[in-house]
Amino acid sequence: QGEMAVKEKEEWNTGEGIMKWQKCFDCGQEFHGAVKLALGWACWKTYLGRPHTDGKRCNAIGILGNALCPSRPEEALPVLEANL
């Protein structure tokens, strides 16, 4: 588990790993609007097949829920609740 944390920390600014769905590798700006929503869905579809206890799968559903919040709060609530 410690090795996973180190690897995720190393991936933070490389454009790899879970952060690639939330933030631009080139400029560091967080995605927003339609791009954030599209990437939220893509992230969820990427990690959906993993076990329910997998950390990246849990992060992916959170990323999707947060992407849904601004424009589709009624759809975001059950997604975020599923992540509890």
Buried (B, 14 or more C-beta within 10 A) or exposed (E): EEEEEEEBEEBEEEEEBBBBBBBEEEEEEEBEEEEBBEBBBBBBEBBEEEEEEEBBBBBBBBBBBBBBBEEEEEEBEEBBEEBE
